Amino acid sequence: MNFKYITTTPGLGGRIKQYAEDFLVSEIGINYETDVLYLPNKKVEDIDWNGVFQKKGDNQFLILDLEKYNLSTTTAINKIARFLRISKQRINYAGLKDKRAITSQRISIYDPSLERISICFFRDIKLYNPQWSDKRIEIGDLLENKFVVTIRNIDFSEGQIEQIVFHAFSEIEKNGLINYFGEQRFGGVREITHVVGKHFLKKEYKDGILLYLTYVNELEKEDIKNARKELANDLNFKKHAAHFPTKTGYERAILNYLANHPDDYLGALKVLPKSIQYLFIHAYQSYLFNELINLRFEKGYGLQPISGDKIIDGEVYLPLFGFESVFSDGLAGDLEKEVLSKEGVSFKDFYNKDYGVLSSKGDWRLLRIKAKDLMLHEISADELNEHKKKAVVSFRLDKGQYATVVLRELIKQEFIG
């Protein structure tokens, strides 16, 4: 995917997320802040669960800090719900966190039992800091995320790294950052979530499902690549449902459905969790947003306001296209029309009478954002990559903004995670 840069410094190159420990994320919310304290290998201090429950009173929501290691938020929630023998709908969080990382966030659990919560233990999940509340955690409770990131496999000297990082941070503080949606929005290694989403937008359910099942990226593991290729070759859903690699994610659930309903591709989509179903259309909206930004840079406008822009408090907002969208006036509208025309889609495509989950009315999103508390903590020898250096940086971003918009400006190459 093509991205532009706002800084003029040379790229460090290097690698992020070589290990989950290289990417730490914590939450800053309304009246709370979390931190990574225990993972990967520290023990949570013993919690007096009897004492906790004695303080419950009339409150129904147990508030906890959740740390997770190399897991998505939804996977962690599912594991906790299964152990507690409750519906996952009874567990709420303020925001999704990166999978390949160690992250901390606040969650609420509706009316858990003392018996189950007191023995709830996972190697890759820590629950601590319990307190009762009459209100659950909501998406709107999240204000910011703090990131502490180790960039590895850098070829430059310590002095060169320091100079590049300081100069890049200086430009970022002065000019802001391009508010791109990050790569994880588009499906990680394969980066096809938005393409699948476009098929669903055009009601091409079969094409979308088959692309999701069979698209191969060479960075995937051999067994997964082979399974996708074999499935693409014969489309024998019943045959492949039994032995498709489980670590692929949701493919086996889709294959099990198609084994019994081979022509119901919309039904196959519906077997996925709602949170996953929504991602496809949202990913395509995000792709169009990024393309609109790129077009502004290609035309030479960059982050500057142009005629027809929606401006609030001096900042430009660009559309996330949906069925309630209308084209802006002036030059801004011309660029919007050019992006949609190139893609062959229209506003009305975002309304799906077959299945409302695949509809979106649209929204607006900032063009430029600001990172806070940009810091360089350490430059040292990289113990994982011989003769290379590593650098540790940290920063804060508002919710819904991606750490990759900062890291891309430092690295200036395609990420190797």
C-alpha positions as CSV (number, residue, x, y, z in Angstrom):
1,M,0.0,0.0,0.0
2,N,1.4,3.4,-1.0
3,F,2.0,5.9,1.8
4,K,3.5,9.5,1.7
5,Y,5.9,11.0,4.3
6,I,5.7,14.3,6.1
7,T,9.3,14.2,7.4
8,T,12.5,14.7,5.3
9,T,14.9,12.7,7.3
10,P,16.6,9.5,6.0
11,G,14.9,6.3,7.0
12,L,16.3,4.2,9.8
13,G,15.2,1.0,8.1
14,G,15.0,-1.7,10.7
15,R,12.3,-3.9,12.0
16,I,9.4,-3.5,14.5
17,K,7.6,-6.3,16.3
18,Q,10.3,-8.8,15.9
19,Y,9.0,-10.0,19.3
20,A,5.8,-9.1,21.0
21,E,7.9,-7.5,23.8
22,D,9.1,-4.9,21.3
23,F,5.6,-3.2,21.1
24,L,4.0,-2.1,24.3
25,V,0.6,-0.4,24.4
26,S,-1.3,1.1,27.4
27,E,-4.5,3.0,27.8
28,I,-5.2,6.5,29.0
29,G,-8.9,6.9,29.7
30,I,-11.4,9.0,31.5
31,N,-10.1,9.0,35.1
32,Y,-7.8,6.1,34.6
33,E,-4.5,5.0,33.1
34,T,-3.1,1.5,32.6
35,D,0.4,0.2,32.2
36,V,2.2,-3.0,31.2
37,L,3.4,-4.4,34.5
38,Y,3.5,-8.2,34.5
39,L,3.8,-9.8,31.1
40,P,5.6,-11.7,29.8
41,N,6.9,-13.3,33.0
42,K,6.1,-11.5,36.2
43,K,3.5,-12.9,38.6
44,V,0.5,-10.8,39.6
45,E,0.4,-10.2,43.3
46,D,-2.2,-12.4,45.0
47,I,-5.7,-10.8,45.0
48,D,-8.0,-11.3,48.0
49,W,-11.1,-12.1,45.9
50,N,-13.2,-12.8,49.0
51,G,-12.5,-9.2,50.1
52,V,-13.2,-7.9,46.7
53,F,-16.6,-9.5,46.6
54,Q,-17.4,-8.3,50.1
55,K,-17.2,-4.7,48.7
56,K,-19.5,-5.4,45.8
57,G,-22.7,-3.9,47.3
58,D,-25.3,-3.1,44.6
59,N,-22.6,-2.8,41.9
60,Q,-22.8,-5.3,39.0
61,F,-19.7,-4.5,37.0
62,L,-16.2,-5.7,38.0
63,I,-13.6,-3.4,36.6
64,L,-10.2,-4.9,35.9
65,D,-6.9,-4.1,34.2
66,L,-6.2,-6.6,31.4
67,E,-2.7,-7.3,30.1
68,K,-2.4,-9.6,27.1
69,Y,0.6,-11.1,25.3
70,N,0.5,-11.7,21.5
71,L,-3.3,-11.9,21.4
72,S,-6.0,-9.8,19.8
73,T,-8.4,-8.1,22.2
74,T,-11.3,-10.2,20.9
75,T,-9.3,-13.5,21.4
76,A,-8.4,-12.5,24.9
77,I,-12.0,-11.6,25.7
78,N,-13.2,-14.9,24.3
79,K,-10.7,-16.9,26.4
80,I,-11.8,-15.1,29.5
81,A,-15.5,-15.5,28.8
82,R,-15.1,-19.3,28.1
83,F,-13.2,-19.7,31.4
84,L,-15.8,-17.8,33.4
85,R,-18.6,-19.6,31.6
86,I,-20.4,-16.4,30.5
87,S,-21.3,-14.8,27.3
88,K,-18.6,-12.6,25.8
89,Q,-21.2,-9.9,25.5
90,R,-20.9,-9.5,29.3
91,I,-17.3,-8.3,28.9
92,N,-16.7,-4.7,27.7
93,Y,-13.6,-2.7,26.7
94,A,-12.8,0.8,25.7
95,G,-10.8,0.0,22.6
96,L,-9.1,-2.8,20.6
97,K,-5.4,-3.2,21.0
98,D,-2.6,-4.6,18.7
99,K,-2.2,-8.4,18.5
100,R,1.5,-8.8,18.1
101,A,2.3,-6.8,21.2
102,I,2.0,-6.6,25.0
103,T,-0.9,-4.4,25.8
104,S,-2.8,-3.2,28.9
105,Q,-6.3,-1.9,28.9
106,R,-9.3,-1.6,31.2
107,I,-12.3,-4.0,30.9
108,S,-15.5,-4.6,32.8
109,I,-17.2,-7.9,33.5
110,Y,-20.9,-8.0,34.3
111,D,-21.7,-10.0,37.4
112,P,-18.9,-12.6,37.4
113,S,-18.9,-15.4,39.9
114,L,-16.4,-15.4,42.8
115,E,-15.7,-19.1,42.2
116,R,-14.6,-18.7,38.6
117,I,-12.8,-15.3,38.7
118,S,-10.8,-16.3,41.7
119,I,-9.1,-19.2,39.8
120,C,-9.0,-17.4,36.4
121,F,-5.4,-17.8,35.1
122,F,-3.7,-17.7,31.7
123,R,0.0,-17.5,30.8
124,D,-0.7,-14.9,28.2
125,I,-3.4,-12.9,30.0
126,K,-3.2,-11.1,33.4
127,L,-6.2,-9.7,35.2
128,Y,-5.6,-7.4,38.2
129,N,-6.6,-4.2,40.0
130,P,-10.2,-5.2,40.6
131,Q,-12.9,-2.7,41.7
132,W,-16.6,-2.6,41.5
133,S,-18.7,0.0,39.6
134,D,-22.3,0.6,38.7
135,K,-21.2,1.4,35.1
136,R,-19.5,-0.7,32.5
137,I,-16.5,0.3,30.5
138,E,-17.5,1.9,27.2
139,I,-15.7,2.7,23.9
140,G,-16.0,6.4,24.7
141,D,-14.0,6.0,27.9
142,L,-10.8,5.7,25.9
143,L,-8.9,9.0,25.3
144,E,-5.4,8.1,24.3
145,N,-3.0,5.2,23.8
146,K,0.7,5.2,24.9
147,F,3.2,3.3,22.8
148,V,6.7,2.1,23.8
149,V,8.3,0.6,20.7
150,T,11.7,-1.1,20.1
151,I,13.0,-0.7,16.5
152,R,15.5,-3.4,15.8
153,N,18.0,-4.3,13.0
154,I,19.2,-0.8,12.4
155,D,22.4,-0.3,10.3
156,F,23.2,3.2,11.4
157,S,25.6,4.3,14.2
158,E,24.4,5.5,17.5
159,G,25.1,9.1,16.6
160,Q,23.3,8.8,13.3
161,I,20.3,7.2,14.9
162,E,20.1,9.9,17.5
163,Q,20.3,12.6,14.8
164,I,17.6,11.0,12.6
165,V,15.2,10.4,15.4
166,F,15.6,13.9,16.9
167,H,15.2,15.6,13.5
168,A,12.2,13.5,12.6
169,F,10.5,14.2,16.0
170,S,11.2,17.9,15.5
171,E,9.4,17.9,12.1
172,I,6.5,15.9,13.5
173,E,6.1,18.3,16.4
174,K,6.1,21.2,14.0
175,N,4.0,19.9,11.1
176,G,1.9,17.1,12.6
177,L,1.4,13.7,11.0
178,I,-0.7,12.2,8.2
179,N,-3.7,10.5,9.8
180,Y,-3.5,7.3,7.7
181,F,-5.2,4.2,8.7
182,G,-2.5,1.7,9.6
183,E,-1.7,-1.6,7.9
184,Q,-3.4,-3.6,10.6
185,R,-6.7,-2.1,9.4
186,F,-6.2,-4.0,6.1
187,G,-5.6,-7.5,7.5
188,G,-1.9,-7.8,8.6
189,V,0.4,-9.8,6.3
190,R,-2.1,-10.5,3.5
191,E,-3.6,-6.9,3.4
192,I,-6.8,-8.0,1.7
193,T,-9.5,-7.0,4.2
194,H,-10.4,-3.9,2.2
195,V,-10.4,-5.8,-1.1
196,V,-12.8,-8.4,0.4
197,G,-14.8,-5.4,1.7
198,K,-15.1,-4.0,-1.8
199,H,-16.5,-7.3,-3.0
200,F,-19.1,-7.3,-0.2
201,L,-19.9,-3.6,-0.9
202,K,-20.7,-4.6,-4.6
203,K,-22.7,-7.6,-3.3
204,E,-20.1,-10.0,-4.8
205,Y,-20.3,-12.3,-1.8
206,K,-18.8,-15.4,-3.5
207,D,-15.8,-13.4,-4.8
208,G,-15.3,-11.9,-1.4
209,I,-15.4,-15.1,0.6
210,L,-13.2,-17.0,-1.9
211,L,-10.6,-14.3,-1.8
212,Y,-10.6,-14.3,2.0
213,L,-10.2,-18.1,2.0
214,T,-7.7,-18.6,-0.8
215,Y,-5.5,-15.5,-1.2
216,V,-1.9,-16.4,-0.6
217,N,0.9,-14.2,0.7
218,E,4.4,-15.6,0.5
219,L,5.2,-14.5,4.1
220,E,2.6,-16.9,5.5
221,K,3.6,-20.3,6.8
222,E,4.0,-23.1,4.3
223,D,1.1,-25.2,5.6
224,I,-1.3,-22.3,5.4
225,K,-0.1,-21.4,1.8
226,N,-0.5,-24.9,0.7
227,A,-4.0,-25.2,2.2
228,R,-5.1,-22.1,0.5
229,K,-3.7,-23.2,-2.9
230,E,-5.3,-26.6,-2.6
231,L,-8.7,-25.1,-1.7
232,A,-8.4,-22.7,-4.6
233,N,-7.7,-25.6,-7.0
234,D,-10.7,-27.7,-6.1
235,L,-13.1,-25.6,-3.9
236,N,-14.1,-28.8,-2.1
237,F,-15.3,-27.2,1.1
238,K,-16.3,-30.4,2.8
239,K,-12.8,-31.9,2.2
240,H,-10.9,-28.9,3.5
241,A,-13.1,-28.0,6.4
242,A,-11.8,-30.9,8.5
243,H,-8.0,-30.2,8.2
244,F,-7.6,-26.5,7.2
245,P,-4.9,-25.1,9.5
246,T,-6.6,-23.8,12.7
247,K,-4.1,-20.9,13.2
248,T,-5.5,-19.2,10.1
249,G,-8.3,-17.7,12.1
250,Y,-11.9,-17.9,11.0
251,E,-11.5,-19.9,7.8
252,R,-12.5,-23.2,9.2
253,A,-15.8,-21.8,10.5
254,I,-16.6,-20.5,7.0
255,L,-15.6,-23.8,5.4
256,N,-17.7,-25.8,7.8
257,Y,-20.7,-23.6,6.9
258,L,-20.0,-23.9,3.1
259,A,-19.6,-27.7,3.4
260,N,-23.3,-27.8,4.2
261,H,-24.5,-24.7,2.3
262,P,-22.1,-24.5,-0.7
263,D,-23.9,-21.7,-2.5
264,D,-24.7,-19.4,0.5
265,Y,-21.7,-17.1,0.6
266,L,-23.5,-14.3,2.5
267,G,-24.5,-16.9,5.1
268,A,-20.8,-17.9,5.3
269,L,-20.0,-14.4,6.2
270,K,-22.6,-14.4,8.9
271,V,-20.8,-17.2,10.8
272,L,-18.1,-14.8,11.7
273,P,-18.3,-12.7,14.9
274,K,-20.2,-9.4,14.2
275,S,-17.0,-7.5,15.2
276,I,-15.2,-9.2,12.4
277,Q,-18.0,-8.7,9.8
278,Y,-17.9,-5.0,10.4
279,L,-14.2,-4.8,9.6
280,F,-14.6,-5.5,5.9
281,I,-16.6,-2.5,4.9
282,H,-14.8,-0.3,7.4
283,A,-11.5,-1.5,5.9
284,Y,-12.6,-0.4,2.4
285,Q,-13.8,3.0,3.8
286,S,-10.3,3.3,5.3
287,Y,-8.6,2.4,2.0
288,L,-10.6,5.1,0.2
289,F,-9.7,7.6,2.9
290,N,-6.0,6.8,2.5
291,E,-6.3,7.1,-1.2
292,L,-7.9,10.5,-0.9
293,I,-5.0,11.6,1.2
294,N,-2.5,10.3,-1.4
295,L,-4.3,12.1,-4.2
296,R,-4.0,15.4,-2.2
297,F,-0.3,14.8,-2.0
298,E,0.1,13.8,-5.6
299,K,-1.7,17.0,-6.6
300,G,0.7,19.0,-4.4
301,Y,-1.8,20.1,-1.7
302,G,-0.4,17.9,1.1
303,L,-2.0,18.7,4.5
304,Q,-3.0,22.2,3.5
305,P,-6.7,23.2,3.3
306,I,-8.2,23.5,-0.2
307,S,-11.5,24.9,-1.4
308,G,-14.5,22.9,-0.2
309,D,-12.7,21.3,2.8
310,K,-14.6,20.7,6.0
311,I,-12.7,22.7,8.6
312,I,-13.3,22.5,12.4
313,D,-11.2,24.4,14.8
314,G,-8.7,25.1,12.1
315,E,-8.2,21.4,11.1
316,V,-9.2,19.7,7.9
317,Y,-11.6,16.7,8.0
318,L,-11.9,14.3,5.1
319,P,-14.9,12.0,4.5
320,L,-15.2,8.4,5.3
321,F,-17.6,7.6,2.5
322,G,-21.0,6.1,3.2
323,F,-24.6,6.1,1.9
324,E,-25.4,9.5,3.6
325,S,-22.3,11.2,2.1
326,V,-22.5,14.0,-0.4
327,F,-19.6,15.5,-2.4
328,S,-17.9,18.5,-1.0
329,D,-17.9,21.8,-2.9
330,G,-14.9,23.0,-4.9
331,L,-11.6,21.3,-5.3
332,A,-12.2,19.0,-2.4
333,G,-15.2,17.6,-4.1
334,D,-13.4,17.1,-7.4
335,L,-10.8,15.0,-5.6
336,E,-13.5,12.9,-3.8
337,K,-15.2,12.2,-7.2
338,E,-11.8,11.2,-8.7
339,V,-11.2,8.6,-6.0
340,L,-14.6,7.1,-6.2
341,S,-14.6,7.1,-10.0
342,K,-11.3,5.3,-10.1
343,E,-12.7,2.7,-7.8
344,G,-15.9,2.3,-9.6
345,V,-18.1,2.8,-6.5
346,S,-20.8,5.3,-5.5
347,F,-22.3,6.4,-2.2
348,K,-25.4,4.2,-2.7
349,D,-23.1,1.1,-2.8
350,F,-22.6,1.6,1.0
351,Y,-26.3,0.7,1.6
352,N,-26.9,-3.0,1.7
353,K,-30.6,-4.0,1.9
354,D,-29.5,-7.7,2.0
355,Y,-27.6,-7.3,5.3
356,G,-27.4,-4.2,7.4
357,V,-23.9,-5.1,8.8
358,L,-22.5,-4.4,5.3
359,S,-24.0,-0.8,5.3
360,S,-22.3,2.4,6.5
361,K,-23.7,5.9,6.5
362,G,-20.2,7.5,6.5
363,D,-18.4,9.9,8.8
364,W,-15.5,12.4,8.9
365,R,-11.9,12.0,10.1
366,L,-9.0,14.4,10.7
367,L,-6.5,14.8,8.0
368,R,-3.6,15.8,10.3
369,I,-2.9,14.6,13.8
370,K,-0.4,15.4,16.5
371,A,1.7,13.0,18.5
372,K,2.4,13.8,22.1
373,D,5.5,13.2,24.4
374,L,7.7,12.0,21.6
375,M,10.8,10.5,23.3
376,L,13.9,8.6,22.4
377,H,14.8,6.4,25.4
378,E,17.6,4.2,24.4
379,I,20.1,3.4,21.6
380,S,22.1,0.2,22.1
381,A,23.4,-3.0,20.5
382,D,20.7,-5.2,19.2
383,E,21.0,-8.5,21.1
384,L,18.8,-10.3,18.5
385,N,20.6,-9.1,15.4
386,E,24.4,-9.3,15.2
387,H,26.2,-6.0,14.5
388,K,23.0,-4.0,14.4
389,K,21.5,-1.4,16.7
390,K,18.1,-1.0,18.3
391,A,16.3,2.2,19.4
392,V,13.5,2.5,21.9
393,V,11.0,5.3,21.4
394,S,7.7,6.3,23.0
395,F,4.7,8.6,22.2
396,R,1.0,9.1,22.8
397,L,-1.8,9.3,20.3
398,D,-5.5,10.0,20.5
399,K,-7.8,7.0,20.2
400,G,-8.4,5.7,16.7
401,Q,-4.9,6.8,15.6
402,Y,-2.2,4.4,14.5
403,A,1.3,4.1,15.9
404,T,2.5,3.2,12.4
405,V,2.0,6.8,11.3
406,V,4.9,7.8,13.7
407,L,7.0,4.7,13.1
408,R,6.7,4.9,9.3
409,E,8.2,8.4,9.4
410,L,11.3,7.0,11.3
411,I,11.7,3.8,9.3
412,K,10.7,4.9,5.8
413,Q,10.3,1.4,4.3
414,E,7.7,-1.3,4.2
415,F,7.4,-2.7,7.7
416,I,8.8,-6.1,8.6
417,G,6.8,-7.2,11.7
